[in-house]
């Protein structure tokens, strides 16, 4: 008969898992004085040896174990008191993951020594099952997951909803070119003669030389005169 004790919250889950695997007796939470010494108590126990999670927090069962010469094993940190501790297992007994991992390793080793599981094959139980989780953190995670699921459903509903049918009457599109009056601007035609002559004669003006540029000048003057004579057509 083995008594496994953890008064701190971070080791209670690991202790319960350990005792379920090894058929030991768990004592979690507050320890009742006289459990090992007072025989008239209903919770009186006579274990063969005692294992505690933290010697500082579980000092009362260690003291009572010393009264009956009970061997004790403890998970000890560097600042843990070793009074009444027979075997100290060095580890971090403050962290929830560290405590859970140590109890998982102890449970695996006990089962291997009993021959329940083989050393050649890994144990199918994961260490995560021995880790303590704060109920408030679990509640926050569940609430966040629920809010995320609701938000996802809302967005999926918006994107997967059928598009509304457009039933507005469509106007008849007619030929836009109908009924549009296009102003016709008469273009004065010029008789193109051979402007490359070496001389050009106008009343009172005599120009000599290369006259290839003269047609464009004359056409520009004609367009300007037409514009000034009929400004409403522009």
Helices and strands as residue ranges (DSSP letters): E 2-6, H 9-22, E 25-28, E 49-52, H 59-67, E 71-76, E 87-90, H 96-114, G 127-130, H 135-160, E 199-202, E 205-208, H 214-229, G 231-233
